[in-house]
Amino acid sequence: MNVLVAAGTTLGDLQRRPLLDPVDQRILVCHALGIGRTALITQSERALSAEEAGRVSELLQRRANGEPVAYIVGRREFFGLDFETTPAVLIPRPDTELLVELALQRLPPRGRVLDMGTGSGAIAVAVAHGRPDAVVTALDVSEEALAVAARNAQRNGAHVRFLLSDWFGAVQGEQFDLIVSNPPYIAQGDRHLAQGDLRFEPSGALTDFADGLSALRTIVAGAQARLAPGAWLLMEHGYDQSEAVRGLLSADGYTEVQSWRDLAGIERVSGGRAR
Ligand code: GLN
């Protein structure tokens, strides 16, 4: 689809006849022009110069070509905080806020938290921001992701220790009071990988290139030895994986194994307590 906004088009025209999803368009028009949401209303008669129309057209065209809004504007809100988002990291999802809430409820005073596969740092930064007493460690196998995550910690005034690590590699011999993760859990070849925003996200953050459970298996198996007795492991997973993940946890001797539903009513997070 070709998107072209002509010079002389007013902000009001754009809103009356949106060229793509109105919410996406509003964000992109504001970003292209460097204006806030209210200006769209208070300046509805404002006509775009040729140069402004060109900038708006370019962003709307990128969106029409499928590029995620969060990558075009370079940011996304998560848990009330502002996160830089680049194609090196998964775009934070509202579903994942459930994992943060469960973590905040279970973290003891001055608790040591480990976020495995932190990506943008969304989970680690939200936990560290909400609980400044916590000692938060976040790891990722991607150096590019860690650079984004470190900037997100700084941007939000959160203290997080970042480690370049292939799963437990860099935290041998350490102990934690809570381990959280939103690992890659989409099976190789799943049709969702070829749809929507996922086409533009780092594939290593989405899929394990196997049955979808291999990262979850690695985390379940390795966390037991690195959790304080009775400490929680909480993991996000796919819409159809809760039973399998509870099975992994139970087989490994975790107690109070259970799943929690996201806003859509889907069992999205499962967890249990270490022996
Ligand atoms: N929740 C994401 C999606 O299905 C996947 C995130 C992940 O694999 N951890 O779009």
Residues whose N, C-alpha, C, O or C-beta is under 5 A from the ligand:
A	BS01	LIG	N182 P183 P184 Y185 I186 A205 L206
